[in-house]
Amino acid sequence: MLCRHLTLAQQVAIWFVRRAFDAGVEATERTARKVFRSQFVEQALDTLAALTEALHQSPLDTPPVHPLRDRTLAHEEFDLLTVLAVVQHAHGSSVGMIERWGWPAASDAGRVIEMLTKLATHFDDAGHRLPFAPPSSATTH
């Protein structure tokens, strides 16, 4: 899937995760101040830092996040967007999908869900609501 086919909210979410993964959370701070409400910037950055730490621990042969300028979406990025949308739309638990990612942090799925729930809430509060796809299409890439 090409990133240009994503909604603006999905593009913002992927950009933040990719930027934090590649350059560190500090590199996203200036833009975060423009995207998130000022009272939630620090919380959003803390949540993003914990998420990128889990991403860096991935046992996958290739990173689960593509480089910032890559025009395609990694399968794991698709899963991440799906989980954020599931959380925003309150359509149930995404623990199974997180476990499927194969992150070492998946053994602590509650912690990962907590990070993603917070991040989804921060995006939602900032007006970046991700579209929800039915579960049948959310599992195909």
C-alpha positions as CSV (number, residue, x, y, z in Angstrom):
1,M,0.0,0.0,0.0
2,L,1.2,3.5,-0.8
3,C,1.2,6.1,2.0
4,R,-0.4,8.6,-0.3
5,H,-3.6,6.5,-0.2
6,L,-3.8,7.0,3.6
7,T,-6.1,9.6,5.2
8,L,-4.4,12.7,6.6
9,A,-4.9,11.3,10.2
10,Q,-3.1,8.0,9.1
11,Q,-0.3,9.9,7.5
12,V,0.2,12.1,10.6
13,A,0.3,9.0,12.8
14,I,2.8,7.1,10.5
15,W,5.0,10.2,10.2
16,F,5.3,10.6,13.9
17,V,6.1,7.0,14.5
18,R,8.6,6.9,11.7
19,R,10.3,10.2,12.7
20,A,10.6,9.1,16.3
21,F,11.9,5.7,15.3
22,D,14.5,7.1,12.9
23,A,15.6,10.3,14.6
24,G,14.4,10.0,18.2
25,V,11.4,11.5,19.9
26,E,13.1,14.8,20.5
27,A,13.2,15.3,16.7
28,T,9.3,15.3,16.6
29,E,8.8,17.7,19.5
30,R,8.5,20.9,17.4
31,T,5.9,19.4,15.1
32,A,4.1,17.7,18.0
33,R,3.5,21.2,19.5
34,K,1.7,22.1,16.3
35,V,-0.3,18.8,16.0
36,F,-1.3,18.1,19.6
37,R,-3.0,20.3,22.1
38,S,-0.3,22.1,24.2
39,Q,-1.4,20.4,27.5
40,F,-0.9,17.0,25.9
41,V,2.4,17.4,24.0
42,E,4.6,16.0,26.8
43,Q,2.3,13.1,27.4
44,A,2.1,12.3,23.7
45,L,5.9,12.4,23.4
46,D,6.4,10.2,26.4
47,T,3.9,7.7,24.9
48,L,5.7,7.9,21.6
49,A,9.0,7.3,23.2
50,A,7.7,4.1,24.9
51,L,6.2,2.9,21.7
52,T,9.4,3.5,19.6
53,E,11.4,1.7,22.4
54,A,9.1,-1.4,21.8
55,L,9.6,-1.0,18.0
56,H,13.4,-1.0,18.4
57,Q,13.2,-4.3,20.3
58,S,11.5,-6.0,17.4
59,P,13.0,-9.4,16.5
60,L,12.1,-9.0,12.8
61,D,14.9,-9.1,10.3
62,T,13.8,-5.8,8.9
63,P,12.6,-2.9,11.0
64,P,8.9,-2.8,11.6
65,V,8.8,0.8,10.5
66,H,9.9,2.1,7.1
67,P,12.2,5.1,6.7
68,L,10.5,8.4,6.8
69,R,10.6,9.1,3.1
70,D,9.5,5.6,2.0
71,R,6.3,5.8,0.1
72,T,5.1,2.3,1.0
73,L,3.5,1.1,4.2
74,A,5.1,-1.8,6.1
75,H,2.7,-4.6,7.2
76,E,3.5,-3.7,10.9
77,E,2.7,0.0,10.2
78,F,-0.7,-1.1,8.8
79,D,-1.2,-3.2,11.9
80,L,-0.3,-0.1,14.0
81,L,-2.8,2.1,12.2
82,T,-5.5,-0.6,12.6
83,V,-4.9,-0.9,16.3
84,L,-5.0,2.9,16.7
85,A,-8.3,3.0,14.8
86,V,-9.7,0.1,16.8
87,V,-8.8,1.9,20.1
88,Q,-10.3,5.2,18.8
89,H,-13.5,3.6,17.7
90,A,-13.8,1.4,20.8
91,H,-14.4,-1.7,18.8
92,G,-12.8,-4.2,21.2
93,S,-9.4,-5.5,22.1
94,S,-6.4,-5.5,19.8
95,V,-4.2,-7.7,22.0
96,G,-4.2,-10.5,19.4
97,M,-2.9,-8.2,16.7
98,I,-0.1,-6.9,19.0
99,E,0.9,-10.4,19.8
100,R,1.0,-11.2,16.0
101,W,3.5,-8.3,15.5
102,G,6.1,-10.4,17.3
103,W,7.5,-7.6,19.4
104,P,9.3,-8.7,22.6
105,A,7.0,-6.2,24.3
106,A,4.0,-8.3,23.1
107,S,4.6,-10.6,26.1
108,D,3.4,-7.5,28.1
109,A,0.5,-6.9,25.8
110,G,-1.3,-4.8,28.5
111,R,1.6,-2.3,28.5
112,V,1.7,-2.0,24.7
113,I,-2.1,-1.6,24.6
114,E,-1.8,1.1,27.2
115,M,0.7,3.0,25.1
116,L,-1.4,2.6,21.9
117,T,-4.5,3.6,23.8
118,K,-2.9,6.8,25.0
119,L,-1.4,7.6,21.6
120,A,-4.8,7.0,19.9
121,T,-6.4,9.3,22.4
122,H,-3.9,12.0,21.8
123,F,-4.4,11.8,18.1
124,D,-8.2,11.8,18.5
125,D,-8.0,14.8,20.9
126,A,-6.0,16.7,18.3
127,G,-8.6,16.0,15.6
128,H,-6.8,13.1,13.9
129,R,-9.4,10.3,14.0
130,L,-8.3,7.3,12.0
131,P,-10.8,5.5,9.9
132,F,-11.9,2.1,11.1
133,A,-11.9,-0.9,8.7
134,P,-13.9,-4.0,9.4
135,P,-11.8,-6.8,11.0
136,S,-12.0,-9.0,7.8
137,S,-10.1,-6.3,5.8
138,A,-7.9,-5.3,8.7
139,T,-6.1,-8.6,8.7
140,T,-5.2,-8.7,5.0
141,H,-2.3,-6.7,3.6
